[in-house]
Amino acid sequence: MQEDLLNINEILNGNKEKFTYYVELYQDRLYAIAYRMVNDKEEARILVEGSFQYVYEQLPTYNEEETFTSWFFKITIPHLFNRITYKGNRTEHIPFHSLTFPEQKVLLLHFVLAMDESNIATVLHFSISEVERYLTEAKEKLRGTITAKSQAEDCIKVDKLFMFYKQDLSDEENTIIKDHLEFCPACREILTTFEKEDKQLIEFLNQPFLPDSFADEVVEGLSAYTKNNKKRRSWKYQIVTSTILLAVVLLGMFVVPKLSPVYTAVSNYIKHGEMYNVWDEGTYTFTDKEITLEITGIDISPSNIALHYKVESEKSFGTYGYDSIIDIWDNRIVQIKTGDRVQFVDMVMPMFHSTTAENEDTLYFSLNQLGEIPDEFEILLNIRRIAGYPGSWDIQIPVNYAKANINVETVEINETITLDDVGQFEIKKFERTDIESKLTMFVALSEEERKRKTEQFREIAGIEADMYYLMPHLEFEVVTENGDPLVGYYSNYFEPQFTEDGFIFEFDFMNILRDRESFEKIGNLDPKEPIYFEFISINKMEPAQIDIPIKLEEGIYDVNFKYDDIEINTVEVIMDNSQHVDFVYPKILLKGSKPLKTEYFFHWNAVDEEDNYLDNFHVGGYGYHMEGDEGTEIVQELELYPDFSKELPETFILKATDVRKSIQPTEQIRIPLYKGEVVN
């Protein structure tokens, strides 16, 4: 720990090369985690590089209260996971991608970083019981199919042996099983199989590796720290300011939910019982690295908070890679303090794009983690990056939620749409506040569809399909009369409420409009404007067993491939060297036909004849390019990204283990949600 403090002190004094040691120490473990999550080597490399850049900026916050390794992963892992979008079931030869997103996270931290349940819970903000449940479920899903047909009648059940292997039994039960194992080779063989599977899983999850040059490349792109003497306001200035603020409070100036910055600043003088430096410790305005961050207002709904801010500086901001001028990808920048309890809350990401960063913008974060929202709480902001510049902007904002006077308008909809081959969905209600709206929907599979998918997963994938696998994914918009969509949140599409009969979704939408194609913000919603639900498609994920032999030689080859209502007739192989004269990037065109109003998205992998995953190149490109007057001819273009340090095979098998089927309605479906007259 002392050596880490010395190294970090050198880094903060300008010797950035010292950071190379930490990149080399952690790069392969971070890369293994990122690669298993995204299944794309280049994307994983970019994610890991960004994670090291981020932790480099956080170095001033490290102290000797914990080991550097513990602090490092506590900072980087949430940052890394926050940049990864869950892509559902993408089963490989070891079905890691059949796991849910939380199961994937927990399993990787356990096997790649060797974290125990307590540390995983701290890093991921789960409870320990949640971590234990996710880890157990993940291990059981990935455990091979072990039969006990060679066991005698008095042998111990496989599930009981697995509990013994996990050390989840009482001392008395352990003693009984140990005595039995001494004379039972069949049960000992099953335990050996468990051990082999864990070793194979660890080996699988801890690969691949980054090149030795990666650390030097990361450090080369970092800016060395320089000493910074921060300017302070004089105490005379602060005392005069506080006197003015106190006078304002005595006049009773207070506005909710647009909280007054003046009142809030004074409330901190009064709450803390002493004068303190509002300009260095401050609540609504903070300056660091010649950049001033000012909080200009707060809007509150029952689900989310919108925190409006303004940034001022003589520096040129330019383009720096974020839609927001503040690094909104950092999910540790907002905490809620209630009494002595402090907890992080999630940023929620609006689904729109900005072409340039604006000096005035808004941060959005969720209140759902709090459960019942307290009458009073404080927002603690810990901003570490503005417009690409690292720094420290710590702001404390008291909120009196009880005085927010939030007006929630509720429209009961109870409109049902039936899809014959899938099931039905019901729009139950639509709720509006000043800053956002909420749509509640119930989705249910038909009994025939549930039975079909359950049998399909059992026969093809060899697993019992739980509610996650059965869940259909709806694609829809909430739009105005002329079709402009409301801006939703990315978090809308995660963790629905499961019931015995179906799924309950709650979708939050901002009262902001975006362009349908570009996703750019185009204006605010008129409170009196009618709003509609517009159904686009329903998506179903299904297991598949699809093998297409490919010869890596330029030419056109006939194939006879059918799946559902789709046919592939020819495969064209193009050996492309346009990107680099010395390297060939193979392209594969799958040509055939499909019905109108239906899209198919296969998740392809490359395997050899023995069904082993080929890691010397990966397959990219899952979409279809439509051709033909009626749109029934299709071409799917797949690109192979080789590892040029390894020899390419002459032939391989293009394998799909799952497929997403997207079904569109034959006619437009629009349901009124809000007509200007509220029904309570």
N, C-alpha and C positions, 0 to 999 in steps of 0.2 A: 504493500500500500504506500509506504514511504517513497519507494522508487517511482510509483505512478505519479505521486504528487510532484516530485522533482521533474519528471518528464513533462507533465502538463504545464508546470510553471515555465519551463523552457519554451514550450510551444506558444504559450500566451505572451511570451516576451519576444516572439518573432522567429523562433527556430521551428518552422513547420515540418522540416525533415524528420523530427522526432516522432511525428504522427505516423510515419511509415511503419514503425514497429506494430502499432495497433491495427493498421489495415491488414498487414500480413498475418497477425494473430487471429483475426476474426473473419477474414474475407471468405474463406471456404465454407464456414458454417452458415453465414448469411446467404451466400450464393446457393447452397443446397436448399435452404428454406424457400428462397425466392423462386428457384427453378421448379421445385415440386409444386408450388402454388400456381405458376403461370404456364409451365410446360413450354417455355420459349427461352432459349439461352441468351439471346441478345436482350430481350426485355428484362430478364433476370439480372443481367450484368448492369443495365441502366439503373434498375431499382437499387442494387447494392451500392453502386457508385453514389447515387443520391443519398442513401442512408449514411454513408461515411461523411459526405459533405455536411449533412444535417448535424450529426453528432459532433463534428469539428466545431460547428457554430455554438454548440451547447457546452463546450468545455469550461467556460467561465462559471457554470453552475455546479460543477463537481466539487465535492468536499470529502474529507476523510471519514465521514460517518459510515460509509459503506465501501466495499471493494469496488475497484474500477470496473471489473467484469460485470458485477451485479448492476451497477449504474449504467454501464454501456448498453446492456440488453434491455433494461427498463426504458431507456430512451429510444433505442433503434427499432425494437420489435413492433411497438404500436405504430411508429412512423412508417415502417415497411408495410405492415398489414393494411394500413389505412390507404395505401396507394394501389392495393390489389383488389380488383373486382372479381367476386366469386363467379365462376363460369359453369357451375353445376357439375353434372356427372360427365367426366371425361376419362372413362376407365381405361387403364393401361394393363400390362401383363400382371402387375400387382395393383389391385383396384383401389389405389389411394384416392383417386378423384371421384370415387363413389361416395366418399365421406361428405358430411355436411361441413360448412365453412368452420364452425367452432371446433369440430372434431379434427379437421386438418391442422388448425392452429395448435391445438393442445398436443396432438401427436408429434408434430415437428419439434416443438419446444422440449418435449419429453425425451425423444430419441436423438435429436441432433444437438441440442444444447444441454442435455442431461439435467434438466430442471426438475425439481420435485413439485408436488401439487401446490404447495404453499407459494413457491416462487412464480409458478405459472399463473396462479390466481392474482398475484400482485401485478404482474406484467400486463395481463389481459383484462384486468378489472372484473374477473369472475369471482364467484364464491368458491371456496375449496370443494364443496359438495358438487358444484357444477363441473369443475375440472375433473374430479374423480369420475363423474358420470360420463362426460365426453370421452375420457381416456379409456374407460372400460368398454363403452360402445364401439369406439374406433378399433380397439384391439380385437373385439369379438367379430366385427365385420371383416377385418383383414385376415382373421385366422383361417387357415385352410380347412377344407372339409375332411374331417377325421372320422372314419367309421370304426366301430368297435366290433366288427363281425367276427374277429378272431378271438375276442374275449370270451371267457367262460361266464356262466350265468351269475357267478358270485363276484365278478369283477366290479370295480368301481366305475360309476357313470362318468362319461367324458366331461360333462359340465363340472362335476365334483373334482375331477382331477385338475381341471383348469383353475378352479378356485384354490386348490392346493398349490399349484404352480405360482399363482399370484400372491400366495401367503395370506389368503382371506378367510382362513378357517380357524377354529378355536384350537387350543393346544391338545385337547382330547381328540378332536377329529384328525388333527395332524398325526398323532401317535397311531391311530387306527390305520390310516393310509400308509404310513411308513412301514408298519408291520406287514401290510398286504403287499407292498411293492417288493419286499424282500423275496417273495416267492411267486411273483407274477411278472414274467417278461413282457406280456402284452401291454400291461399298464405302464411299465417302464419305457416301452417303445413310444407310447403316446406322449409321455413327458419329454422324451428326447425330441419328438417332433415339434412340440411347443418351443423348445429352446432353439431348434434350427430355424423355425419361422421368425422368431424374434431377431436372430442374427442376420437372416436374409433381409428383414425389414430395415434393420439399422444400416446395413450395407447399402441398400437401395436408397434410403432417404438421405444418406450422407454423401451422395454423388450428384453431379460431377464437380469438377474443381476449376478454379480460375487460373489463368497463366501467371507465372512468376512476375511478369511485368506490370500486373494490374495495380499493385500498391504504388509503384512509382508514378503511374499515370494519374491515379487519384490525387496524390499529394501535389503533383505538378500543377493540377488545376485549382488548387486552393490558394487563397490570398493569405499571406503571413499576417499574424496579429501585430498590431502596433499599440503602444501605450497611448491612452486617451485621458486627458485631463478635462473632466466634465465641468462646465461653467455652472456656478450656483447663483441663485438669486440671493440678495442680501437679506439678513434677518429683518432689517428695517422695512424692506419691501413686503416681506411676508406678514409682518404684524399689521401693517396698514391694510393689506389685502384681507386678512382675517377679520379686521374690524368692519370693513365694508360688507363682507359676507354675513357676519352676524347681524348687522342691521337689516340686511335683506331678509334673513330668516324671521326676524321679529315682525316684519311686515307680512309674513304669512305667504310668501310666494312658493307655490308648490303645484306642479302639474303632473297628472298621471293619465295614461301610461307614458307620455313623453316626459320622462323624469328630468327635472331641472338640474343642470350641472352645478349651478351656484349653490342650490340647497344641499345637494349631495356632498359637495366639498366641505361645507360648514358642518354638516351632520357628523362628519368624521372628526373634526376638531372637538365637538361636544362628546361624542361616544367614547373617544379615547381619553378624555379628561385632561389632555395636555396639548400644548402647541407642538406640532412637529412639521417637518419640511414637506409641504404639499407638492413642491416642485420636484423633489427627488423621490419621495415615497408616494406621491400624489394619487388622486382618485379619478380625475377626469382628463387631465392633461399631463403628458410626460414627454420629455425630450431626451433623446440619446442619439449619438452619432450624427448630430445636426439634423435629426428628423423628429418632428413633433407630431405626436398622435393625440388627437382630441376626440373624446366620446361626445357626440352631439345629441343623442337621444336613444330611447329604448321603447320598442313595441313588444307587448306581451300577449301571447295567446295561451290557451290551456295546454298546448303541446310544445311550443317553441318560443324562443326569444330572438328578436331581431335587434342587433346592437349596431346603431348607426355611428359612423366615425368619419373623421377628416384627417388627412395627413398633409403637413406643410413642411417644405424643405427647399433650400437653395440648390440641392442636388438634382441632377437629371435622372429621372426614373427609367424612362425608355421601356423596352420590352424585356421581361425577365422570366417569362414562362408560366405565370399563374393568371387565372381569371381575376383573382382578387389581389389588390396591392399588398395585402397581408397573406402570409403563407398559411392558407386555410387547410392544407393537408396535415398540419400538425394537430393531432387530436388531444394534445395535452396543454393547450393554451387557455382553456377555460375550466375554472373550478367554481363550484357553488359551496358557500360556507353557511351553515345553519347552526348557530350556537358554537359548540366546539367541534362539530363534524364538518370535514372538508372532503368533497368528492369531485372527481373529474366528471365532466359531462361531454357527450359527443357533439362535435360539430355536425351540422346537417348541410348537405351539399345541394344547392339549387341546381336543377337541370337546365341551365342555359349557359351560353358562352359570351364572353366579352372580347371584342377585338383588341382593345387596349385597356390597360388598368386605369381606373379613375381615382383621383385624389379623395373623392367622397364615395363611400361604399358602405356595405352592411355585412356584418357577421351573423350567421344563424346557428343556433345550437339548441339541442333538445332538452326539454324538462321531463321527459318520460321516465328517466332513471330515478327521479326523485320520488316517484309514487305520488302521494298527495303533496301538492305544492304548499310550502309553509307560507304563513302570512308575511314574514320578513326573512330575507336572506341577503347575502352579499355575493356579487359576481367578482371573482378574482381572475384578472387577465394576466397572462404571462407570455407576452409576444416576444419572439426571438428573431424574427426576420420581417423586414418591411421593404418592399420593392427590391428584393434581392440582397439588401444590406443586413448583415447580422448585427444584433444589438440586444438590449434589454429594455422592454417597455412593460413595466408592471403597474397595473391600474386596479383599484379597488372601488366597487360601485355598490352601495347599499340599495336594496329594492324593497319597497313596501307593497307587496303583491295584493294585500287586502284592500288597498285603495285604488287598484288598477281599474275597477269598474268595467270588467270585460263583458261585453254584450255578445252573447252567442245566439244566433238565429238558427233554428232547426227546421228543416223541411223534410217531412216524412215522404219517402218515395215509394218503397215497396213494389218495385217494378221487376218482373221476372222475365228473363230471356232463356229459352230452351234450345240447346244444341243437341240434335237427335243422337249423334254418335258419341257425344262426350258427356253431356249432363246439362246442368243449368246454373245460371248465376242470377242473384237477386241484388239489386241496388236498394239498400234498406233506408238510408237517410243521408242528407247532405247538410253540413253545419257550416255557418259563416261567422267570421269575426272581422274586425277592421283590417287585419293584416293577412289572414289566411283562411282557407276553407278545408273541411275534412269530409271525405266520402267513405262511407262504410258499406262494405259489400260482402255477400256470402256466396261461396262457390261450392257446388256439390257435384261429384261424379255420379253418373248413372250407375245402377247396379251392374249392368252389363259391362260398362267400361272398367269399373273397379275390378270385376272378376277377370276380364281379359288381361288387364295390365298385371294383376297379381300373378296369374299363370305365366304370362310372358316373362316376367322377371325371374320366376322360379325356374322355368325351363331353359332360358337363354343365359341369364346372368348367374344362375345358381344361388340367388339370394331371396330372402323374403322381403318384398317391397313394403317399406313403411310409408307413413303419410307424406314424407318429403318426396319420395320418388313418384307417388301417385299424383302429387299436386300439379294441376295445370297452371300455366302462366298466361295471364291475360295481357293483351296489349290494347290500350285504349288512351284516349285523350279526354280532358275536360276542356271544352271550347266555348267561345262566344258564338253569336249568331253567324258571323262571317268566317268562322273556322279558326280563329287565332287561339292556340292552346294556352292554358294557364301553366305557369312554371311549377313543376313538381319537385320532389326531393328524391335523391338516389336511394335513401333509406326506406322509401315507400315499399320496395319490392323484397324486403327481407323479413323473416320471422313472422309469418301470419299466425293467427291463433287457430290451433287445431281443435276440432270437435269430432265427436263420433260420426257425424253426418257429413262434415265438409270442412271448409276453411273460411275464417273471417279475416278480411283485409281491412285495414284503415289507411287510407291514402291522404296525405296532407298536400295542399297546394297553396302557393303564395298567390296573392291577388295582384300578380304581375303577368304580363303577356309576353310570349316569345314567338319568334318566327318558326313556322312548322319545319322548314328545311334546315336553316342555318343554326337554329337554337339560340339566336341572339335576342337579347331583351329588346322589345319594341314599345313598351309603355305599361301603364298601370291600368288595372281593371276598373271600369266605371261601376260603382256600387249598385246602380240600378239596371245594369246590363244583364239580359238573360244569359243563362249558362246551361250547357248541355253535356251529357255523357255521350261520347262517340266511340263505338266499338270498332276496333281495327282487326284483331285476329286473336286466336287462342293457340297457344304453343304447348305441345306435348313432348316430353322427353321419354324415349323408349330404348331398351337395350336392343342390340342387333348383332348378327354374326355375318359380316360382309368381308370377303376376301377377293381382291382383284390382283392377279399376278401382273407385275410390271417388268418389262425388259428395258434397262437403261441404255437404249440405243435409239437414235432419232428415227422416227417413222410413225405410221398410223397402223393400229392393230385392231382387229375385230374382237369384241367381247360380247358376252351374253349375260348381262347382269340385270336382275329385276328385284325391286323392293317395293312392296305396297303397290302404288300406282305409278312408280317411276321406273324408267328403263334407260340403261346405258348401253349403246351399241358399239361405240368405237373409243379407243384410247389413242391420243396423239402425244408422242414424246418429243420435246424440243430441247436440244442441248444448247443452252444459251450462254455465250461468252461475251455479251455486250457490256456487262458490268465490269469485267476485267479480262484483258486479253489472255492472261495465264490461267484463269480459273473458269470452270464450266458450272453453271447453275441450271440443273435440269428443271423443266416445266412439264406438267402433265395436264392435258385437256381431256376431261370426261364429257362425251357428247351423247345426247339422247333426248328423251321427251318426258313430260310430266303433265298432269291435269292443270287446268286453270284454277286460280284462287288457292293454290296450295304450294308451299315452299318446303324443301327438305334441306337440312343442314347436317351433313355427316361430319363427325369428328375423327379425322383420319390419323393413323399412326403407320409407321413403317416397321415391318417385322421380317424375319427370315423364315425359311421353310419350317423351322422348328418352333415358330411362334415366339421367338425371342425378340425383344424390342431392340431396334437398331439405333444406337446413340451417336452414330457418325454423321447423321443428318436428321433434321426434323421437317415435318410437313406443315406448310402454311397455306392459308386461303380456303375458307369454308363457304363462301357465298357463291351465288349463281349469277351469271350474266345472261339476260334473257334475249333471245333472238326470235325472228319469225313474226309474221303479221298477227297471229293469234297468241303469241307468247308461249307456245307449247314446246318449242325447241330450246334446249338448255345447253350451256357449256359451263362446267365448273373448272376453274383454273387453279391448279395446285402448284405451289413453288417449293422446291427442295433446297434447304440451306445446308450445304455440306460442311463437315469438319475436314478441312483440307489437309490436316495432319494425318488423316486416316484414308485408306483406300476405299473407294466406293464399290459396292457389290455390282456384279453384272445384272443380277435380277433381285427383286424383292417382292414382298406382298404388301399391297396397300390395304390396310385393315381398319374397319370401323366397328367399334364395339357399342356405339350408341348413336342415335339420330334424333334430331329435333324436327318435329313436323309442325309447320305453321299453317293454320287453316283460316282463310278470310271469308267473311260473309258474302253471299252473292249480291246482296243489296245493302245499302247504307243503313246502319242502325243508330238512331239518335234518340236519346231520352231526355226530356227537360228536367233540369235539376233545380233551377231557380228562375222564377218569372217576375220577380219584383214584389210579389205578395208572399209573405212568410206564413207558413202553416205550422203552428206549434202543437 
